């Protein structure tokens, strides 16, 4: 009976030790203060890139950045320390005309929000913000990667 009890005790201790994780593993899944400080704040939309380039303002120069073509585009995104995000952006409406040209105009201003997470060097949003997000210093690039009438990328700058 004592042998059975020792075997069971050894087995339980072994399982308990194997199931515990180290502090290093726990800190790798948590956002560190330096990362939080870099992410939290207001990010202003500075580029609204599309493909193929368009000459919406009819100045003779087509551009992939609709900021060069329309004065009505604006947007901002706020990331908080409580891992919440909110965004307000002027929607762009694009409809095909002919030969790769699109009728493009500013639509209504919309707002959305949700939770965010920083994991494995990627900024992840709970909902509403499609595509991937890449952070490079004070630049945040959202890349849905679609051709018109979709969006290639949105670039935000932290001020």
C-alpha positions in Angstrom: 0.0 0.0 0.0 2.9 2.4 0.9 4.4 1.7 -2.5 1.2 2.6 -4.3 0.9 5.8 -2.2 4.5 6.8 -3.1 3.9 6.2 -6.8 0.7 8.2 -6.8 2.4 11.1 -4.9 5.3 11.1 -7.3 2.9 11.1 -10.2 0.9 14.0 -8.8 4.0 16.1 -8.1 5.4 15.4 -11.6 2.1 16.5 -13.1 2.0 19.7 -11.0 5.5 20.7 -12.0 4.9 20.1 -15.6 1.7 22.1 -15.6 3.3 25.2 -14.1 4.6 27.9 -16.5 7.6 30.0 -15.9 7.5 33.8 -15.3 9.3 34.3 -18.6 6.5 32.6 -20.5 3.9 34.7 -18.8 5.7 38.0 -19.5 6.0 37.2 -23.2 2.2 37.2 -23.6 1.7 40.4 -21.8 2.3 43.9 -23.3 5.2 45.6 -21.7 5.0 49.3 -20.6 7.3 50.5 -23.3 5.1 48.9 -26.0 2.0 50.3 -24.3 3.5 53.8 -24.2 4.3 53.6 -27.9 0.8 52.5 -28.9 -1.5 54.5 -26.6 -2.6 57.9 -28.0 -4.2 59.5 -31.0 -3.3 58.3 -34.5 -4.2 60.7 -37.4 -5.0 59.4 -40.9 -2.3 60.8 -43.3 -2.7 58.6 -46.3 -5.6 56.8 -48.0 -4.0 54.6 -50.7 -5.9 52.9 -53.5 -5.0 50.9 -56.6 -5.1 51.7 -59.5 -4.0 55.4 -59.2 -6.9 57.9 -59.9 -7.2 61.5 -61.0 -10.3 62.5 -59.0 -9.6 66.2 -59.0 -8.9 66.3 -62.8 -5.5 68.0 -62.4 -3.9 65.7 -64.9 -1.9 63.7 -62.3 -3.3 60.4 -61.0 -2.3 59.4 -57.5 -2.6 56.3 -55.3 -3.1 58.6 -52.3 -6.6 60.0 -52.2 -5.4 62.7 -49.9 -3.8 64.2 -53.0 -7.1 64.1 -54.8 -9.9 64.9 -52.3 -9.9 67.6 -49.6 -12.7 66.0 -47.6 -10.9 62.9 -46.3 -10.0 62.7 -42.7 -9.8 60.2 -39.8 -8.3 59.4 -36.5 -7.9 56.4 -34.2 -7.4 56.5 -30.4 -5.8 53.6 -28.5 -6.2 53.7 -24.7 -4.3 52.1 -21.9 -7.4 50.0 -21.1 -6.9 48.3 -24.4 -9.9 50.0 -26.1 -9.8 51.7 -29.5 -12.1 54.1 -31.2 -12.0 55.5 -34.8 -13.7 58.2 -36.7 -13.2 58.3 -40.4 -14.8 59.9 -43.5 -15.9 57.0 -45.7 -14.8 57.0 -49.4 -17.4 55.9 -51.9 -15.9 54.5 -55.2 -17.8 53.2 -58.2 -16.3 51.9 -61.5 -16.8 54.2 -64.5 -14.8 52.8 -67.4 -11.2 51.9 -68.4 -10.0 51.6 -64.8 -11.4 54.9 -63.8 -13.6 55.3 -60.7 -16.1 57.9 -59.6 -14.8 58.6 -56.1 -16.4 60.9 -53.5 -16.4 61.4 -49.7 -19.3 59.8 -47.9 -20.5 60.0 -44.4 -18.3 60.1 -41.3 -18.5 56.9 -39.4 -17.3 55.9 -35.9 -16.5 52.5 -34.5 -14.8 51.0 -31.5 -13.7 47.9 -29.8 -10.9 46.1 -27.9 -7.3 45.9 -29.1 -4.4 43.6 -28.3 -0.7 43.6 -29.1 0.5 40.1 -29.6 3.7 38.8 -31.4 4.5 42.3 -32.6 1.1 42.7 -34.3 -1.7 45.1 -33.4 -5.0 43.1 -33.4 -8.5 44.6 -33.3 -11.5 42.9 -31.9 -13.8 44.1 -34.8 -14.3 46.8 -37.3 -10.8 47.3 -38.5 -10.0 44.9 -41.3 -6.6 43.9 -42.6 -3.3 43.8 -40.8 -1.6 46.5 -38.9 2.1 47.2 -38.9 3.8 49.6 -36.5 7.0 51.4 -37.5 7.9 54.1 -35.0 5.1 56.7 -35.1 3.5 55.2 -38.2 0.6 52.7 -38.1 -0.3 51.1 -41.4 -3.6 49.2 -41.9 -3.4 47.0 -45.0 -6.7 45.6 -46.2 -4.8 45.1 -49.5 -7.8 45.5 -51.8 -8.0 47.1 -55.3 -10.6 49.7 -56.0 -13.4 50.0 -55.1 -11.7 48.7 -51.9 -8.7 50.2 -50.0 -5.1 49.3 -50.5 -3.8 50.8 -47.2 -4.6 53.4 -44.6 -1.6 55.1 -42.9 -1.9 56.8 -39.5 0.7 59.0 -37.9 0.9 59.4 -34.1 1.2 63.1 -33.2 
